[in-house]
Amino acid sequence: MINGYMSINEIANKWNLSQRRVRAMCADGLIPGAAKLGKEWAIPVSAERPVDGRITSGEFINWRKKQEE
């Protein structure tokens, strides 16, 4: 990898996330400075882990069934 940049695998291990989640964050533009070089992403070493905006509380489990009642 280029000096000053890390790969998806390295960032996923550093941030304790899956590789797929890190790729999605790069594609969504949540990681500033991330650049796609061919098929690979290059993420700056100094990049901070973005806030994960996914809902994990379980509040919306089976939300369709709740609306029907």
PDB file of N, H, CA, C and O in Angstrom:
ATOM      1  N   MET A   1       0.852  -1.179   0.000  1.00  0.00           N
ATOM      2  CA  MET A   1       0.000   0.000   0.000  1.00  0.00           C
ATOM      3  C   MET A   1       0.895   1.240   0.000  1.00  0.00           C
ATOM      4  O   MET A   1       2.066   1.163   0.372  1.00  0.00           O
ATOM      5  N   ILE A   2       0.364   2.334  -0.401  1.00  0.00           N
ATOM      6  H   ILE A   2      -0.587   2.396  -0.703  1.00  0.00           H
ATOM      7  CA  ILE A   2       1.084   3.598  -0.500  1.00  0.00           C
ATOM      8  C   ILE A   2       1.394   4.117   0.905  1.00  0.00           C
ATOM      9  O   ILE A   2       0.590   3.943   1.822  1.00  0.00           O
ATOM     10  N   ASN A   3       2.553   4.752   1.077  1.00  0.00           N
ATOM     11  H   ASN A   3       3.205   4.894   0.332  1.00  0.00           H
ATOM     12  CA  ASN A   3       2.913   5.322   2.376  1.00  0.00           C
ATOM     13  C   ASN A   3       1.868   6.322   2.832  1.00  0.00           C
ATOM     14  O   ASN A   3       1.425   7.161   2.048  1.00  0.00           O
ATOM     15  N   GLY A   4       1.473   6.238   4.090  1.00  0.00           N
ATOM     16  H   GLY A   4       1.833   5.556   4.726  1.00  0.00           H
ATOM     17  CA  GLY A   4       0.492   7.157   4.635  1.00  0.00           C
ATOM     18  C   GLY A   4      -0.943   6.691   4.464  1.00  0.00           C
ATOM     19  O   GLY A   4      -1.873   7.367   4.904  1.00  0.00           O
ATOM     20  N   TYR A   5      -1.131   5.534   3.824  1.00  0.00           N
ATOM     21  H   TYR A   5      -0.376   4.985   3.467  1.00  0.00           H
ATOM     22  CA  TYR A   5      -2.469   4.991   3.598  1.00  0.00           C
ATOM     23  C   TYR A   5      -2.530   3.550   4.075  1.00  0.00           C
ATOM     24  O   TYR A   5      -1.521   2.848   4.124  1.00  0.00           O
ATOM     25  N   MET A   6      -3.733   3.129   4.423  1.00  0.00           N
ATOM     26  H   MET A   6      -4.553   3.700   4.384  1.00  0.00           H
ATOM     27  CA  MET A   6      -3.955   1.751   4.865  1.00  0.00           C
ATOM     28  C   MET A   6      -5.007   1.111   3.973  1.00  0.00           C
ATOM     29  O   MET A   6      -5.789   1.801   3.318  1.00  0.00           O
ATOM     30  N   SER A   7      -5.016  -0.216   3.957  1.00  0.00           N
ATOM     31  H   SER A   7      -4.381  -0.776   4.490  1.00  0.00           H
ATOM     32  CA  SER A   7      -5.989  -0.953   3.159  1.00  0.00           C
ATOM     33  C   SER A   7      -7.267  -1.185   3.967  1.00  0.00           C
ATOM     34  O   SER A   7      -7.322  -0.896   5.162  1.00  0.00           O
ATOM     35  N   ILE A   8      -8.274  -1.703   3.302  1.00  0.00           N
ATOM     36  H   ILE A   8      -8.229  -1.937   2.331  1.00  0.00           H
ATOM     37  CA  ILE A   8      -9.541  -2.033   3.960  1.00  0.00           C
ATOM     38  C   ILE A   8      -9.302  -3.027   5.093  1.00  0.00           C
ATOM     39  O   ILE A   8      -9.848  -2.869   6.184  1.00  0.00           O
ATOM     40  N   ASN A   9      -8.486  -4.052   4.837  1.00  0.00           N
ATOM     41  H   ASN A   9      -8.042  -4.181   3.950  1.00  0.00           H
ATOM     42  CA  ASN A   9      -8.219  -5.078   5.851  1.00  0.00           C
ATOM     43  C   ASN A   9      -7.585  -4.481   7.097  1.00  0.00           C
ATOM     44  O   ASN A   9      -7.986  -4.806   8.215  1.00  0.00           O
ATOM     45  N   GLU A  10      -6.605  -3.617   6.916  1.00  0.00           N
ATOM     46  H   GLU A  10      -6.279  -3.353   6.008  1.00  0.00           H
ATOM     47  CA  GLU A  10      -5.904  -3.017   8.048  1.00  0.00           C
ATOM     48  C   GLU A  10      -6.829  -2.115   8.860  1.00  0.00           C
ATOM     49  O   GLU A  10      -6.809  -2.146  10.091  1.00  0.00           O
ATOM     50  N   ILE A  11      -7.634  -1.318   8.174  1.00  0.00           N
ATOM     51  H   ILE A  11      -7.650  -1.293   7.175  1.00  0.00           H
ATOM     52  CA  ILE A  11      -8.572  -0.424   8.878  1.00  0.00           C
ATOM     53  C   ILE A  11      -9.645  -1.236   9.591  1.00  0.00           C
ATOM     54  O   ILE A  11     -10.025  -0.899  10.713  1.00  0.00           O
ATOM     55  N   ALA A  12     -10.139  -2.294   8.964  1.00  0.00           N
ATOM     56  H   ALA A  12      -9.831  -2.567   8.053  1.00  0.00           H
ATOM     57  CA  ALA A  12     -11.164  -3.136   9.591  1.00  0.00           C
ATOM     58  C   ALA A  12     -10.634  -3.743  10.889  1.00  0.00           C
ATOM     59  O   ALA A  12     -11.355  -3.791  11.885  1.00  0.00           O
ATOM     60  N   ASN A  13      -9.407  -4.198  10.890  1.00  0.00           N
ATOM     61  H   ASN A  13      -8.821  -4.158  10.080  1.00  0.00           H
ATOM     62  CA  ASN A  13      -8.807  -4.748  12.109  1.00  0.00           C
ATOM     63  C   ASN A  13      -8.583  -3.658  13.155  1.00  0.00           C
ATOM     64  O   ASN A  13      -8.820  -3.879  14.342  1.00  0.00           O
ATOM     65  N   LYS A  14      -8.132  -2.494  12.723  1.00  0.00           N
ATOM     66  H   LYS A  14      -7.939  -2.314  11.758  1.00  0.00           H
ATOM     67  CA  LYS A  14      -7.857  -1.385  13.637  1.00  0.00           C
ATOM     68  C   LYS A  14      -9.132  -0.887  14.315  1.00  0.00           C
ATOM     69  O   LYS A  14      -9.127  -0.609  15.514  1.00  0.00           O
ATOM     70  N   TRP A  15     -10.214  -0.774  13.561  1.00  0.00           N
ATOM     71  H   TRP A  15     -10.218  -1.000  12.587  1.00  0.00           H
ATOM     72  CA  TRP A  15     -11.478  -0.243  14.081  1.00  0.00           C
ATOM     73  C   TRP A  15     -12.424  -1.333  14.586  1.00  0.00           C
ATOM     74  O   TRP A  15     -13.509  -1.024  15.079  1.00  0.00           O
ATOM     75  N   ASN A  16     -12.031  -2.596  14.470  1.00  0.00           N
ATOM     76  H   ASN A  16     -11.150  -2.847  14.070  1.00  0.00           H
ATOM     77  CA  ASN A  16     -12.851  -3.731  14.897  1.00  0.00           C
ATOM     78  C   ASN A  16     -14.201  -3.744  14.177  1.00  0.00           C
ATOM     79  O   ASN A  16     -15.250  -3.892  14.805  1.00  0.00           O
ATOM     80  N   LEU A  17     -14.159  -3.587  12.858  1.00  0.00           N
ATOM     81  H   LEU A  17     -13.307  -3.467  12.348  1.00  0.00           H
ATOM     82  CA  LEU A  17     -15.345  -3.637  11.999  1.00  0.00           C
ATOM     83  C   LEU A  17     -15.125  -4.689  10.925  1.00  0.00           C
ATOM     84  O   LEU A  17     -14.009  -5.170  10.729  1.00  0.00           O
ATOM     85  N   SER A  18     -16.193  -5.039  10.237  1.00  0.00           N
ATOM     86  H   SER A  18     -17.099  -4.648  10.396  1.00  0.00           H
ATOM     87  CA  SER A  18     -16.041  -5.963   9.118  1.00  0.00           C
ATOM     88  C   SER A  18     -15.493  -5.210   7.902  1.00  0.00           C
ATOM     89  O   SER A  18     -15.635  -3.992   7.791  1.00  0.00           O
ATOM     90  N   GLN A  19     -14.874  -5.951   7.011  1.00  0.00           N
ATOM     91  H   GLN A  19     -14.759  -6.940   7.101  1.00  0.00           H
ATOM     92  CA  GLN A  19     -14.348  -5.340   5.794  1.00  0.00           C
ATOM     93  C   GLN A  19     -15.477  -4.763   4.956  1.00  0.00           C
ATOM     94  O   GLN A  19     -15.326  -3.706   4.344  1.00  0.00           O
ATOM     95  N   ARG A  20     -16.600  -5.451   4.930  1.00  0.00           N
ATOM     96  H   ARG A  20     -16.723  -6.309   5.428  1.00  0.00           H
ATOM     97  CA  ARG A  20     -17.751  -4.975   4.159  1.00  0.00           C
ATOM     98  C   ARG A  20     -18.261  -3.642   4.698  1.00  0.00           C
ATOM     99  O   ARG A  20     -18.625  -2.765   3.915  1.00  0.00           O
ATOM    100  N   ARG A  21     -18.294  -3.475   6.006  1.00  0.00           N
ATOM    101  H   ARG A  21     -17.998  -4.188   6.642  1.00  0.00           H
ATOM    102  CA  ARG A  21     -18.766  -2.215   6.600  1.00  0.00           C
ATOM    103  C   ARG A  21     -17.815  -1.073   6.264  1.00  0.00           C
ATOM    104  O   ARG A  21     -18.261   0.036   5.969  1.00  0.00           O
ATOM    105  N   VAL A  22     -16.518  -1.327   6.305  1.00  0.00           N
ATOM    106  H   VAL A  22     -16.155  -2.228   6.545  1.00  0.00           H
ATOM    107  CA  VAL A  22     -15.536  -0.288   5.976  1.00  0.00           C
ATOM    108  C   VAL A  22     -15.673   0.106   4.505  1.00  0.00           C
ATOM    109  O   VAL A  22     -15.592   1.289   4.175  1.00  0.00           O
ATOM    110  N   ARG A  23     -15.880  -0.874   3.619  1.00  0.00           N
ATOM    111  H   ARG A  23     -15.946  -1.835   3.887  1.00  0.00           H
ATOM    112  CA  ARG A  23     -16.090  -0.556   2.192  1.00  0.00           C
ATOM    113  C   ARG A  23     -17.328   0.301   2.007  1.00  0.00           C
ATOM    114  O   ARG A  23     -17.313   1.248   1.221  1.00  0.00           O
ATOM    115  N   ALA A  24     -18.394  -0.016   2.717  1.00  0.00           N
ATOM    116  H   ALA A  24     -18.406  -0.785   3.356  1.00  0.00           H
ATOM    117  CA  ALA A  24     -19.625   0.761   2.612  1.00  0.00           C
ATOM    118  C   ALA A  24     -19.410   2.186   3.103  1.00  0.00           C
ATOM    119  O   ALA A  24     -19.927   3.130   2.506  1.00  0.00           O
ATOM    120  N   MET A  25     -18.652   2.351   4.185  1.00  0.00           N
ATOM    121  H   MET A  25     -18.232   1.584   4.670  1.00  0.00           H
ATOM    122  CA  MET A  25     -18.353   3.691   4.694  1.00  0.00           C
ATOM    123  C   MET A  25     -17.547   4.495   3.675  1.00  0.00           C
ATOM    124  O   MET A  25     -17.781   5.691   3.499  1.00  0.00           O
ATOM    125  N   CYS A  26     -16.608   3.843   3.011  1.00  0.00           N
ATOM    126  H   CYS A  26     -16.419   2.871   3.155  1.00  0.00           H
ATOM    127  CA  CYS A  26     -15.812   4.521   1.977  1.00  0.00           C
ATOM    128  C   CYS A  26     -16.711   4.937   0.816  1.00  0.00           C
ATOM    129  O   CYS A  26     -16.630   6.069   0.339  1.00  0.00           O
ATOM    130  N   ALA A  27     -17.556   4.032   0.366  1.00  0.00           N
ATOM    131  H   ALA A  27     -17.621   3.112   0.753  1.00  0.00           H
ATOM    132  CA  ALA A  27     -18.438   4.316  -0.765  1.00  0.00           C
ATOM    133  C   ALA A  27     -19.434   5.422  -0.443  1.00  0.00           C
ATOM    134  O   ALA A  27     -19.806   6.195  -1.326  1.00  0.00           O
ATOM    135  N   ASP A  28     -19.867   5.504   0.806  1.00  0.00           N
ATOM    136  H   ASP A  28     -19.565   4.876   1.523  1.00  0.00           H
ATOM    137  CA  ASP A  28     -20.825   6.531   1.218  1.00  0.00           C
ATOM    138  C   ASP A  28     -20.162   7.871   1.509  1.00  0.00           C
ATOM    139  O   ASP A  28     -20.845   8.862   1.765  1.00  0.00           O
ATOM    140  N   GLY A  29     -18.822   7.903   1.471  1.00  0.00           N
ATOM    141  H   GLY A  29     -18.267   7.098   1.263  1.00  0.00           H
ATOM    142  CA  GLY A  29     -18.106   9.146   1.717  1.00  0.00           C
ATOM    143  C   GLY A  29     -17.989   9.502   3.187  1.00  0.00           C
ATOM    144  O   GLY A  29     -17.786  10.670   3.520  1.00  0.00           O
ATOM    145  N   LEU A  30     -18.112   8.534   4.067  1.00  0.00           N
ATOM    146  H   LEU A  30     -18.276   7.585   3.797  1.00  0.00           H
ATOM    147  CA  LEU A  30     -18.044   8.795   5.502  1.00  0.00           C
ATOM    148  C   LEU A  30     -16.619   8.897   6.031  1.00  0.00           C
ATOM    149  O   LEU A  30     -16.391   9.408   7.127  1.00  0.00           O
ATOM    150  N   ILE A  31     -15.663   8.407   5.246  1.00  0.00           N
ATOM    151  H   ILE A  31     -15.849   7.992   4.355  1.00  0.00           H
ATOM    152  CA  ILE A  31     -14.258   8.461   5.658  1.00  0.00           C
ATOM    153  C   ILE A  31     -13.554   9.504   4.803  1.00  0.00           C
ATOM    154  O   ILE A  31     -13.288   9.266   3.625  1.00  0.00           O
ATOM    155  N   PRO A  32     -13.252  10.659   5.389  1.00  0.00           N
ATOM    156  CA  PRO A  32     -12.601  11.709   4.598  1.00  0.00           C
ATOM    157  C   PRO A  32     -11.199  11.296   4.149  1.00  0.00           C
ATOM    158  O   PRO A  32     -10.421  10.740   4.924  1.00  0.00           O
ATOM    159  N   GLY A  33     -10.903  11.571   2.917  1.00  0.00           N
ATOM    160  H   GLY A  33     -11.535  12.022   2.287  1.00  0.00           H
ATOM    161  CA  GLY A  33      -9.584  11.266   2.358  1.00  0.00           C
ATOM    162  C   GLY A  33      -9.479   9.891   1.741  1.00  0.00           C
ATOM    163  O   GLY A  33      -8.456   9.571   1.137  1.00  0.00           O
ATOM    164  N   ALA A  34     -10.513   9.056   1.874  1.00  0.00           N
ATOM    165  H   ALA A  34     -11.345   9.316   2.365  1.00  0.00           H
ATOM    166  CA  ALA A  34     -10.471   7.716   1.280  1.00  0.00           C
ATOM    167  C   ALA A  34     -10.592   7.842  -0.233  1.00  0.00           C
ATOM    168  O   ALA A  34     -11.431   8.586  -0.741  1.00  0.00           O
ATOM    169  N   ALA A  35      -9.752   7.113  -0.938  1.00  0.00           N
ATOM    170  H   ALA A  35      -9.071   6.509  -0.525  1.00  0.00           H
ATOM    171  CA  ALA A  35      -9.751   7.175  -2.398  1.00  0.00           C
ATOM    172  C   ALA A  35      -9.728   5.769  -2.964  1.00  0.00           C
ATOM    173  O   ALA A  35      -9.083   4.874  -2.418  1.00  0.00           O
ATOM    174  N   LYS A  36     -10.435   5.588  -4.053  1.00  0.00           N
ATOM    175  H   LYS A  36     -10.959   6.315  -4.496  1.00  0.00           H
ATOM    176  CA  LYS A  36     -10.468   4.283  -4.710  1.00  0.00           C
ATOM    177  C   LYS A  36      -9.413   4.266  -5.804  1.00  0.00           C
ATOM    178  O   LYS A  36      -9.415   5.107  -6.703  1.00  0.00           O
ATOM    179  N   LEU A  37      -8.521   3.304  -5.714  1.00  0.00           N
ATOM    180  H   LEU A  37      -8.520   2.621  -4.984  1.00  0.00           H
ATOM    181  CA  LEU A  37      -7.457   3.147  -6.701  1.00  0.00           C
ATOM    182  C   LEU A  37      -7.689   1.832  -7.427  1.00  0.00           C
ATOM    183  O   LEU A  37      -7.261   0.776  -6.960  1.00  0.00           O
ATOM    184  N   GLY A  38      -8.356   1.891  -8.551  1.00  0.00           N
ATOM    185  H   GLY A  38      -8.704   2.748  -8.930  1.00  0.00           H
ATOM    186  CA  GLY A  38      -8.735   0.680  -9.267  1.00  0.00           C
ATOM    187  C   GLY A  38      -9.851  -0.017  -8.517  1.00  0.00           C
ATOM    188  O   GLY A  38     -10.954   0.517  -8.402  1.00  0.00           O
ATOM    189  N   LYS A  39      -9.571  -1.209  -8.004  1.00  0.00           N
ATOM    190  H   LYS A  39      -8.674  -1.643  -8.097  1.00  0.00           H
ATOM    191  CA  LYS A  39     -10.563  -1.955  -7.236  1.00  0.00           C
ATOM    192  C   LYS A  39     -10.357  -1.817  -5.731  1.00  0.00           C
ATOM    193  O   LYS A  39     -11.206  -2.252  -4.953  1.00  0.00           O
ATOM    194  N   GLU A  40      -9.262  -1.228  -5.314  1.00  0.00           N
ATOM    195  H   GLU A  40      -8.572  -0.874  -5.945  1.00  0.00           H
ATOM    196  CA  GLU A  40      -8.899  -1.131  -3.900  1.00  0.00           C
ATOM    197  C   GLU A  40      -9.137   0.267  -3.346  1.00  0.00           C
ATOM    198  O   GLU A  40      -9.061   1.254  -4.079  1.00  0.00           O
ATOM    199  N   TRP A  41      -9.424   0.347  -2.057  1.00  0.00           N
ATOM    200  H   TRP A  41      -9.486  -0.455  -1.462  1.00  0.00           H
ATOM    201  CA  TRP A  41      -9.572   1.624  -1.370  1.00  0.00           C
ATOM    202  C   TRP A  41      -8.290   1.930  -0.615  1.00  0.00           C
ATOM    203  O   TRP A  41      -7.673   1.037  -0.035  1.00  0.00           O
ATOM    204  N   ALA A  42      -7.892   3.193  -0.624  1.00  0.00           N
ATOM    205  H   ALA A  42      -8.394   3.919  -1.096  1.00  0.00           H
ATOM    206  CA  ALA A  42      -6.750   3.666   0.145  1.00  0.00           C
ATOM    207  C   ALA A  42      -7.293   4.647   1.182  1.00  0.00           C
ATOM    208  O   ALA A  42      -7.906   5.656   0.833  1.00  0.00           O
ATOM    209  N   ILE A  43      -7.063   4.344   2.452  1.00  0.00           N
ATOM    210  H   ILE A  43      -6.565   3.525   2.736  1.00  0.00           H
ATOM    211  CA  ILE A  43      -7.599   5.155   3.548  1.00  0.00           C
ATOM    212  C   ILE A  43      -6.428   5.766   4.304  1.00  0.00           C
ATOM    213  O   ILE A  43      -5.497   5.052   4.677  1.00  0.00           O
ATOM    214  N   PRO A  44      -6.458   7.086   4.537  1.00  0.00           N
ATOM    215  CA  PRO A  44      -5.350   7.728   5.248  1.00  0.00           C
ATOM    216  C   PRO A  44      -5.149   7.129   6.640  1.00  0.00           C
ATOM    217  O   PRO A  44      -6.113   6.786   7.323  1.00  0.00           O
ATOM    218  N   VAL A  45      -3.900   7.009   7.045  1.00  0.00           N
ATOM    219  H   VAL A  45      -3.116   7.288   6.490  1.00  0.00           H
ATOM    220  CA  VAL A  45      -3.569   6.468   8.362  1.00  0.00           C
ATOM    221  C   VAL A  45      -4.194   7.318   9.459  1.00  0.00           C
ATOM    222  O   VAL A  45      -4.581   6.796  10.504  1.00  0.00           O
ATOM    223  N   SER A  46      -4.294   8.614   9.233  1.00  0.00           N
ATOM    224  H   SER A  46      -3.979   9.038   8.384  1.00  0.00           H
ATOM    225  CA  SER A  46      -4.806   9.534  10.250  1.00  0.00           C
ATOM    226  C   SER A  46      -6.335   9.607  10.295  1.00  0.00           C
ATOM    227  O   SER A  46      -6.890  10.384  11.071  1.00  0.00           O
ATOM    228  N   ALA A  47      -7.019   8.811   9.477  1.00  0.00           N
ATOM    229  H   ALA A  47      -6.568   8.180   8.846  1.00  0.00           H
ATOM    230  CA  ALA A  47      -8.481   8.861   9.425  1.00  0.00           C
ATOM    231  C   ALA A  47      -9.080   8.404  10.753  1.00  0.00           C
ATOM    232  O   ALA A  47      -8.644   7.415  11.342  1.00  0.00           O
ATOM    233  N   GLU A  48     -10.078   9.140  11.204  1.00  0.00           N
ATOM    234  H   GLU A  48     -10.432   9.943  10.726  1.00  0.00           H
ATOM    235  CA  GLU A  48     -10.800   8.795  12.423  1.00  0.00           C
ATOM    236  C   GLU A  48     -11.975   7.895  12.070  1.00  0.00           C
ATOM    237  O   GLU A  48     -12.540   7.998  10.982  1.00  0.00           O
ATOM    238  N   ARG A  49     -12.337   7.017  12.989  1.00  0.00           N
ATOM    239  H   ARG A  49     -11.878   6.933  13.873  1.00  0.00           H
ATOM    240  CA  ARG A  49     -13.496   6.148  12.769  1.00  0.00           C
ATOM    241  C   ARG A  49     -14.760   6.997  12.806  1.00  0.00           C
ATOM    242  O   ARG A  49     -15.017   7.672  13.803  1.00  0.00           O
ATOM    243  N   PRO A  50     -15.560   6.975  11.730  1.00  0.00           N
ATOM    244  CA  PRO A  50     -16.788   7.774  11.714  1.00  0.00           C
ATOM    245  C   PRO A  50     -17.841   7.188  12.650  1.00  0.00           C
ATOM    246  O   PRO A  50     -17.787   6.013  13.011  1.00  0.00           O
ATOM    247  N   VAL A  51     -18.790   8.021  13.031  1.00  0.00           N
ATOM    248  H   VAL A  51     -18.835   8.976  12.738  1.00  0.00           H
ATOM    249  CA  VAL A  51     -19.880   7.579  13.879  1.00  0.00           C
ATOM    250  C   VAL A  51     -20.771   6.650  13.066  1.00  0.00           C
ATOM    251  O   VAL A  51     -21.139   6.958  11.932  1.00  0.00           O
ATOM    252  N   ASP A  52     -21.108   5.525  13.651  1.00  0.00           N
ATOM    253  H   ASP A  52     -20.809   5.275  14.572  1.00  0.00           H
ATOM    254  CA  ASP A  52     -21.940   4.534  12.975  1.00  0.00           C
ATOM    255  C   ASP A  52     -23.392   4.925  13.194  1.00  0.00           C
ATOM    256  O   ASP A  52     -23.884   4.861  14.321  1.00  0.00           O
ATOM    257  N   GLY A  53     -24.082   5.328  12.140  1.00  0.00           N
ATOM    258  H   GLY A  53     -23.682   5.380  11.224  1.00  0.00           H
ATOM    259  CA  GLY A  53     -25.446   5.822  12.244  1.00  0.00           C
ATOM    260  C   GLY A  53     -26.512   4.751  12.188  1.00  0.00           C
ATOM    261  O   GLY A  53     -27.703   5.063  12.181  1.00  0.00           O
ATOM    262  N   ARG A  54     -26.102   3.481  12.147  1.00  0.00           N
ATOM    263  H   ARG A  54     -25.135   3.228  12.152  1.00  0.00           H
ATOM    264  CA  ARG A  54     -27.091   2.410  12.081  1.00  0.00           C
ATOM    265  C   ARG A  54     -27.809   2.269  13.421  1.00  0.00           C
ATOM    266  O   ARG A  54     -27.237   2.548  14.475  1.00  0.00           O
ATOM    267  N   ILE A  55     -29.050   1.840  13.369  1.00  0.00           N
ATOM    268  H   ILE A  55     -29.515   1.614  12.513  1.00  0.00           H
ATOM    269  CA  ILE A  55     -29.847   1.653  14.576  1.00  0.00           C
ATOM    270  C   ILE A  55     -29.616   0.237  15.083  1.00  0.00           C
ATOM    271  O   ILE A  55     -29.881  -0.733  14.373  1.00  0.00           O
ATOM    272  N   THR A  56     -29.123   0.120  16.304  1.00  0.00           N
ATOM    273  H   THR A  56     -28.908   0.908  16.880  1.00  0.00           H
ATOM    274  CA  THR A  56     -28.833  -1.193  16.861  1.00  0.00           C
ATOM    275  C   THR A  56     -29.599  -1.452  18.154  1.00  0.00           C
ATOM    276  O   THR A  56     -29.318  -2.422  18.858  1.00  0.00           O
ATOM    277  N   SER A  57     -30.558  -0.596  18.468  1.00  0.00           N
ATOM    278  H   SER A  57     -30.786   0.192  17.896  1.00  0.00           H
ATOM    279  CA  SER A  57     -31.284  -0.735  19.727  1.00  0.00           C
ATOM    280  C   SER A  57     -32.327  -1.840  19.689  1.00  0.00           C
ATOM    281  O   SER A  57     -32.775  -2.301  20.739  1.00  0.00           O
ATOM    282  N   GLY A  58     -32.718  -2.269  18.499  1.00  0.00           N
ATOM    283  H   GLY A  58     -32.354  -1.894  17.647  1.00  0.00           H
ATOM    284  CA  GLY A  58     -33.758  -3.270  18.377  1.00  0.00           C
ATOM    285  C   GLY A  58     -35.148  -2.664  18.376  1.00  0.00           C
ATOM    286  O   GLY A  58     -36.140  -3.389  18.310  1.00  0.00           O
ATOM    287  N   GLU A  59     -35.233  -1.347  18.448  1.00  0.00           N
ATOM    288  H   GLU A  59     -34.427  -0.757  18.501  1.00  0.00           H
ATOM    289  CA  GLU A  59     -36.514  -0.642  18.507  1.00  0.00           C
ATOM    290  C   GLU A  59     -37.351  -0.882  17.257  1.00  0.00           C
ATOM    291  O   GLU A  59     -38.580  -0.879  17.326  1.00  0.00           O
ATOM    292  N   PHE A  60     -36.707  -1.087  16.130  1.00  0.00           N
ATOM    293  H   PHE A  60     -35.708  -1.089  16.074  1.00  0.00           H
ATOM    294  CA  PHE A  60     -37.425  -1.187  14.867  1.00  0.00           C
ATOM    295  C   PHE A  60     -37.543  -2.629  14.351  1.00  0.00           C
ATOM    296  O   PHE A  60     -37.831  -2.846  13.174  1.00  0.00           O
ATOM    297  N   ILE A  61     -37.324  -3.604  15.227  1.00  0.00           N
ATOM    298  H   ILE A  61     -37.090  -3.428  16.183  1.00  0.00           H
ATOM    299  CA  ILE A  61     -37.507  -4.997  14.832  1.00  0.00           C
ATOM    300  C   ILE A  61     -39.001  -5.245  14.640  1.00  0.00           C
ATOM    301  O   ILE A  61     -39.816  -4.888  15.490  1.00  0.00           O
ATOM    302  N   ASN A  62     -39.339  -5.850  13.531  1.00  0.00           N
ATOM    303  H   ASN A  62     -38.676  -6.140  12.840  1.00  0.00           H
ATOM    304  CA  ASN A  62     -40.740  -6.147  13.179  1.00  0.00           C
ATOM    305  C   ASN A  62     -41.612  -4.891  13.142  1.00  0.00           C
ATOM    306  O   ASN A  62     -42.773  -4.944  13.548  1.00  0.00           O
ATOM    307  N   TRP A  63     -41.085  -3.781  12.672  1.00  0.00           N
ATOM    308  H   TRP A  63     -40.142  -3.738  12.342  1.00  0.00           H
ATOM    309  CA  TRP A  63     -41.837  -2.528  12.664  1.00  0.00           C
ATOM    310  C   TRP A  63     -43.057  -2.586  11.755  1.00  0.00           C
ATOM    311  O   TRP A  63     -44.041  -1.887  11.998  1.00  0.00           O
ATOM    312  N   ARG A  64     -43.006  -3.407  10.714  1.00  0.00           N
ATOM    313  H   ARG A  64     -42.206  -3.974  10.516  1.00  0.00           H
ATOM    314  CA  ARG A  64     -44.176  -3.525   9.840  1.00  0.00           C
ATOM    315  C   ARG A  64     -45.339  -4.190  10.568  1.00  0.00           C
ATOM    316  O   ARG A  64     -46.488  -3.776  10.414  1.00  0.00           O
ATOM    317  N   LYS A  65     -45.050  -5.206  11.348  1.00  0.00           N
ATOM    318  H   LYS A  65     -44.117  -5.542  11.474  1.00  0.00           H
ATOM    319  CA  LYS A  65     -46.097  -5.890  12.089  1.00  0.00           C
ATOM    320  C   LYS A  65     -46.719  -4.976  13.136  1.00  0.00           C
ATOM    321  O   LYS A  65     -47.918  -5.059  13.399  1.00  0.00           O
ATOM    322  N   LYS A  66     -45.915  -4.110  13.731  1.00  0.00           N
ATOM    323  H   LYS A  66     -44.940  -4.042  13.517  1.00  0.00           H
ATOM    324  CA  LYS A  66     -46.407  -3.182  14.744  1.00  0.00           C
ATOM    325  C   LYS A  66     -47.375  -2.167  14.137  1.00  0.00           C
ATOM    326  O   LYS A  66     -48.336  -1.754  14.785  1.00  0.00           O
ATOM    327  N   GLN A  67     -47.117  -1.768  12.885  1.00  0.00           N
ATOM    328  H   GLN A  67     -46.336  -2.104  12.358  1.00  0.00           H
ATOM    329  CA  GLN A  67     -47.986  -0.791  12.221  1.00  0.00           C
ATOM    330  C   GLN A  67     -49.350  -1.391  11.893  1.00  0.00           C
ATOM    331  O   GLN A  67     -50.356  -0.682  11.916  1.00  0.00           O
ATOM    332  N   GLU A  68     -49.397  -2.679  11.591  1.00  0.00           N
ATOM    333  H   GLU A  68     -48.580  -3.255  11.572  1.00  0.00           H
ATOM    334  CA  GLU A  68     -50.648  -3.326  11.212  1.00  0.00           C
ATOM    335  C   GLU A  68     -51.594  -3.497  12.403  1.00  0.00           C
ATOM    336  O   GLU A  68     -52.812  -3.555  12.233  1.00  0.00           O
ATOM    337  N   GLU A  69     -51.035  -3.576  13.587  1.00  0.00           N
ATOM    338  H   GLU A  69     -50.045  -3.529  13.725  1.00  0.00           H
ATOM    339  CA  GLU A  69     -51.871  -3.802  14.778  1.00  0.00           C
ATOM    340  C   GLU A  69     -52.673  -2.602  15.175  1.00  0.00           C
ATOM    341  O   GLU A  69     -53.416  -2.652  16.155  1.00  0.00           O
TER     342      GLU A  69
END
